[in-house]
């Protein structure tokens, strides 16, 4: 199957306050606007009242104690985040300041119980949860996990997803004009993996309901980030308005989407491998495809199956595709790593594989491709990130140039044009205070992809270069931006029409 042209994704944008999408992508923004500002103002006001005591003993003794506690807490949070490789982008300084001020406020509330007026003691107690709340707001602004108050509320209350229906309602919708697709919660049996997972979701486009029998639609497996729920692509990524809009323009015909659980719990980082943290790989390759084929009648041809992932999920997408070409013919890696990682290579072998070095090689995509040899009909897209300029913005050229193979590949796909937010590959090297020091043996480890802030050749380029050697037709797009759900959503929704055509569904302007 010849792949249609593919251009680079547009620059990601923060969600609008209201978009007119009933019950979902609307409401008050948590990423910008008045809510973060009001929470910040209240937190600062309460902290000022809590710290502003009138006694000399307070300023000589207890204020230094509060300050030291704040500095220690901020440093400890920064060190833990760096040591565990939890961040692909450097966190804003404001986040560490909020952590420190919250800790300092807690100390002030405790040691100040016998000093100051009653109103100061109440303000000191209230300052702690409000400062903690603002820390969460800043954290959320950094990663874009909850775009709106409504999205956060729906997630916390486990409210239904947009257009969600129960499985027993599907027969009633058969052979009707449903207007928009439906999302159904599914409990996929784990007989092939013994992987304990949460409820997962399947999106069925309007075309699935047409006729007396479901058509054998192509399917896209959707995988989220390291800390995730199966609904994150819908709640945090908010991709459904774009999917619905595309379906409406394409006669209701799109691939089915299956939003899978790769972790089993929110903070269980399996990296989609089999190991002490669970047999996630077996679940995604043995449980999910068979269930979708039997329950929803989707296509079985691997040329009509794709896997898309964001962050850790991007790593999973490449790994699953190159390990299982009999299941997947297309992958989209959005800001993934060089391979499954949980710290350094030694730490990864211990944490993910229980010390089994052979298992590391079995799931390392570079090794897998080298051992597999030529692939037939495999196509991949890498939507990668470099961080924007920070600090003093000083830059220096590193003299790297895009390879001829990559230039030719992107020109063939229509991707040679630079778009807003895209930085030419290999043009500049960025330096700013606090940038992580990524050595050669750390590339791809713990969220470090080697292109994080330097524009040096990184994980996407290495994987794509290796893939081309074994017949994988791949494209790399590099965008300047933050490692947020907004980028993930932008990359997916801009790729979705191409992906639809790639999987064999006619799309005007893309299908041959």
SVG drawing of the C-alpha trace seen along z (x, -y; Angstrom):
<svg xmlns="http://www.w3.org/2000/svg" viewBox="-33 -43 62 60">
<polyline fill="none" stroke="black" stroke-width="0.4" points="0.0,0.0 1.5,-3.3 1.4,-5.9 -0.3,-9.3 1.6,-12.5 2.2,-13.6 3.0,-17.1 4.3,-18.2 1.8,-18.9 0.7,-22.4 2.1,-24.1 0.1,-23.0 -2.3,-25.5 -3.9,-25.8 -7.6,-24.9 -10.1,-27.7 -12.3,-28.5 -15.4,-27.3 -15.6,-25.5 -19.3,-24.7 -18.7,-21.0 -21.6,-20.0 -20.6,-18.4 -16.9,-18.0 -14.4,-20.4 -15.7,-23.5 -15.6,-25.3 -13.1,-27.3 -9.5,-26.8 -7.0,-25.5 -4.0,-26.4 -4.6,-30.1 -7.1,-32.8 -8.6,-33.8 -8.6,-30.5 -4.8,-30.2 -4.5,-33.9 -7.1,-33.8 -5.6,-30.7 -2.1,-32.4 -3.4,-35.6 -5.2,-33.9 -2.2,-31.6 0.2,-34.6 -2.1,-36.6 -2.6,-33.9 1.2,-33.1 2.0,-36.8 -0.4,-36.9 0.9,-33.7 4.6,-34.9 4.0,-38.5 4.3,-38.1 5.2,-41.0 7.5,-39.5 11.3,-39.7 11.6,-36.0 9.5,-35.1 11.8,-36.8 15.1,-35.8 14.2,-32.2 11.2,-30.8 11.4,-32.6 14.8,-31.2 13.5,-27.7 10.6,-28.2 13.0,-29.4 15.3,-26.4 12.4,-24.0 11.2,-25.6 14.6,-25.4 15.1,-21.7 11.6,-20.7 12.2,-22.4 15.6,-20.8 14.3,-17.4 11.4,-17.6 13.8,-18.7 16.3,-16.0 13.7,-13.3 12.2,-14.3 15.6,-14.4 16.8,-11.1 13.6,-9.2 13.6,-10.7 10.0,-11.8 10.2,-14.8 11.1,-15.1 11.2,-18.9 12.8,-21.0 10.1,-22.0 9.5,-25.8 11.2,-27.4 7.8,-28.5 7.0,-24.9 9.9,-24.4 9.1,-27.8 5.6,-26.7 6.8,-23.4 9.2,-25.4 6.6,-28.0 4.1,-25.2 6.6,-23.5 7.5,-26.8 3.8,-27.6 3.3,-24.3 6.2,-24.9 4.8,-28.4 1.3,-27.0 2.8,-24.6 5.3,-26.8 3.0,-29.8 0.1,-28.3 1.0,-30.2 2.0,-33.5 0.1,-36.2 -3.6,-36.9 -6.3,-34.3 -6.8,-35.5 -3.1,-35.0 -3.3,-31.4 -6.3,-30.7 -4.7,-32.2 -1.6,-30.1 -3.6,-26.9 -5.6,-27.9 -2.4,-28.9 -1.1,-25.3 -3.9,-23.7 -4.2,-26.7 -0.5,-26.8 -0.6,-23.1 -3.5,-23.7 -1.6,-26.3 1.4,-24.0 -1.0,-21.5 -2.2,-24.3 1.4,-25.1 2.2,-21.4 -0.9,-21.0 0.1,-24.1 3.4,-22.5 2.1,-19.1 -1.3,-20.1 -3.0,-17.1 -6.3,-18.8 -7.1,-21.5 -10.3,-22.7 -12.0,-22.6 -14.7,-20.4 -12.1,-17.9 -10.6,-17.7 -14.0,-17.4 -15.1,-14.7 -11.9,-12.7 -12.0,-13.0 -15.7,-11.9 -15.2,-9.2 -18.0,-10.9 -18.9,-9.3 -16.8,-10.3 -18.4,-12.2 -21.0,-10.1 -20.3,-7.2 -22.9,-4.4 -23.2,-1.1 -22.3,2.0 -25.9,3.3 -27.1,0.1 -25.1,0.9 -27.7,3.3 -30.4,0.6 -28.2,-1.8 -27.5,0.7 -28.6,-0.5 -29.4,-4.0 -28.0,-7.4 -26.1,-8.1 -24.7,-11.4 -21.5,-11.1 -19.5,-8.1 -19.9,-6.4 -17.5,-5.4 -18.1,-2.2 -16.3,-1.0 -15.0,2.5 -13.6,5.1 -11.1,7.1 -10.4,10.6 -6.8,11.0 -6.5,14.7 -3.6,14.2 -1.6,12.1 -2.7,12.4 -2.3,8.6 -4.6,6.9 -5.8,3.8 -8.5,1.1 -11.5,0.7 -10.6,-0.3 -12.6,-2.2 -13.4,-1.7 -14.5,-4.5 -16.9,-3.4 -17.4,-5.8 -20.8,-6.4 -20.0,-4.0 -19.8,-1.1 -23.5,-1.5 -24.6,-1.6 -26.2,1.6 -27.2,4.9 -23.6,6.0 -20.6,3.9 -18.1,3.3 -14.5,4.6 -13.0,1.2 -9.3,0.5 -8.3,-0.1 -5.9,-2.4 -4.5,-1.4 -4.1,-4.6 -1.5,-4.5 -1.0,-7.4 2.0,-8.5 3.8,-7.1 1.3,-8.3 -2.1,-7.6 -5.6,-6.3 -7.1,-4.7 -9.3,-7.8 -6.5,-10.3 -6.5,-10.7 -10.2,-11.8 -10.1,-13.8 -6.6,-15.3 -5.9,-15.2 -9.4,-16.2 -9.1,-14.7 -12.8,-13.8 -14.0,-17.1 -11.4,-16.8 -12.2,-13.1 -15.9,-13.9 -15.3,-16.8 -13.1,-14.7 -15.7,-11.8 -18.4,-14.3 -16.4,-15.5 -15.5,-11.9 -19.0,-10.5 -18.8,-9.0 -16.0,-6.7 -12.9,-6.6 -10.9,-3.8 -12.1,-2.5 -10.0,-3.7 -9.2,-1.5 -7.9,-3.4 -5.9,-0.8 -4.5,-0.4 -0.7,0.0 -0.1,-0.3 -2.8,1.3 -2.7,-1.6 -2.0,-5.3 1.6,-5.3 2.7,-1.8 5.3,-2.5 5.4,0.8 6.8,-0.8 4.6,1.8 7.0,4.7 6.6,7.9 8.2,8.0 7.7,7.6 5.4,4.7 3.0,6.8 2.8,8.4 1.6,5.3 3.1,6.3 1.1,9.5 -2.1,7.7 -1.7,5.2 -0.8,7.8 -2.6,11.0 -5.7,9.7 -6.7,6.5 -6.6,7.3 -8.5,10.6 -11.1,9.0 -11.7,6.1 -11.9,8.5 -14.4,10.8 -16.6,8.2 -16.6,5.4 -15.8,7.1 -12.8,4.9 -10.3,5.8 -7.7,8.5 -5.2,7.4 -2.1,5.9 -2.1,3.3 -5.3,2.0 -4.0,1.8 -1.9,-1.1 -0.6,-2.0 -0.3,-5.6 1.4,-6.6 2.4,-9.8 5.5,-10.1 6.0,-6.7 3.2,-5.5 5.2,-6.7 8.0,-4.4 5.5,-1.7 4.1,-2.4 7.5,-1.9 8.4,1.2 5.1,3.0 5.2,2.3 8.7,3.5 8.2,6.5 4.9,7.5 4.7,6.6 2.2,9.4 -0.2,7.2 0.7,3.6 1.6,2.1 1.8,-1.6 3.0,-3.4 3.0,-7.0 5.5,-7.9 4.8,-11.2 7.7,-12.4 8.8,-8.9 12.2,-7.6 14.8,-5.5 13.4,-2.4 11.6,-1.3 13.4,-3.0 13.2,-3.4 16.4,-5.3 19.8,-4.2 20.2,-0.9 21.2,0.9 18.2,-0.5 15.9,0.3 17.0,3.9 16.4,4.2 13.1,2.3 11.4,3.4 12.9,6.9 13.8,8.1 17.5,8.1 17.1,10.1 19.4,8.5 18.2,10.8 14.7,9.4 16.1,5.9 17.4,6.9 14.1,8.5 12.2,5.3 14.9,2.8 13.5,1.5 17.0,0.9 18.1,4.4 14.7,5.8 15.0,4.1 18.6,5.2 17.7,8.8 14.5,8.9 15.9,7.8 13.8,6.4 10.2,5.3 7.5,5.2 5.0,2.5 5.8,0.9 5.4,-2.9 6.2,-5.0 5.9,-8.7 7.9,-10.4 6.5,-13.7 9.4,-14.8 10.0,-17.8 12.8,-20.3 12.3,-22.7 11.8,-26.4 14.5,-29.0 14.8,-29.7 16.9,-31.8 19.1,-34.2 18.3,-32.5 22.0,-32.2 22.5,-29.8 25.3,-28.4 25.5,-26.4 26.3,-22.7 26.9,-22.4 24.6,-19.4 22.7,-19.0 19.6,-16.9 20.6,-13.7 19.8,-13.4 17.7,-10.4 15.5,-12.3 15.3,-15.3 14.2,-13.1 11.7,-11.2 10.0,-14.4 9.9,-15.9 8.2,-12.7 5.6,-13.1 5.0,-16.8 6.8,-17.5 9.6,-19.7 7.8,-22.9 8.6,-24.6 5.4,-25.3 4.7,-27.6 6.4,-26.2 8.8,-23.9 12.5,-24.4 14.8,-23.1 16.6,-20.0 20.2,-20.4 20.2,-24.2 20.8,-25.4 21.9,-24.3 20.2,-25.8 21.6,-26.4 19.8,-27.5 20.2,-27.3 19.2,-23.9 19.2,-22.0 19.7,-18.3 23.1,-16.9 22.5,-14.1 25.4,-11.9 25.7,-9.4 24.8,-6.4 21.7,-8.3 20.0,-9.0 16.5,-7.5 16.8,-6.8 14.4,-8.2 12.6,-10.6 15.9,-11.8 15.7,-11.6 19.0,-13.3 17.2,-16.1 15.6,-17.6 17.1,-21.0 20.0,-20.7 18.6,-19.8 21.3,-17.2 20.3,-13.9 18.2,-12.1 15.9,-9.1 13.5,-9.8 16.4,-10.2 18.2,-7.2 15.1,-5.0 14.1,-6.2 17.6,-5.8 17.8,-2.3 14.3,-1.6 15.2,-2.8 18.0,-0.3 15.5,2.5 12.8,1.2 10.7,-0.9 9.3,-4.0 9.5,-6.6 9.3,-10.4 10.6,-12.6 8.9,-15.9 10.6,-18.1 8.6,-20.8 9.7,-23.4 7.4,-23.2 6.6,-21.7 6.1,-18.1 2.3,-18.5 -0.9,-16.8 -1.7,-19.8 1.2,-18.9 0.2,-15.2 -3.3,-16.2 -2.1,-18.5 0.2,-15.9 -2.4,-13.2 -5.3,-15.2 -3.1,-16.6 -1.9,-13.1 -5.3,-11.4 -6.5,-12.1 -3.3,-10.7 -3.5,-7.7 -7.0,-7.1 -6.0,-7.0 -2.9,-5.0 -5.2,-2.3 -7.2,-2.0 -10.2,-4.3 -10.7,-6.8 -10.0,-10.4 -10.4,-13.1 -7.1,-14.6 -5.1,-11.9 -6.2,-8.6 -4.9,-7.5"/>
</svg>
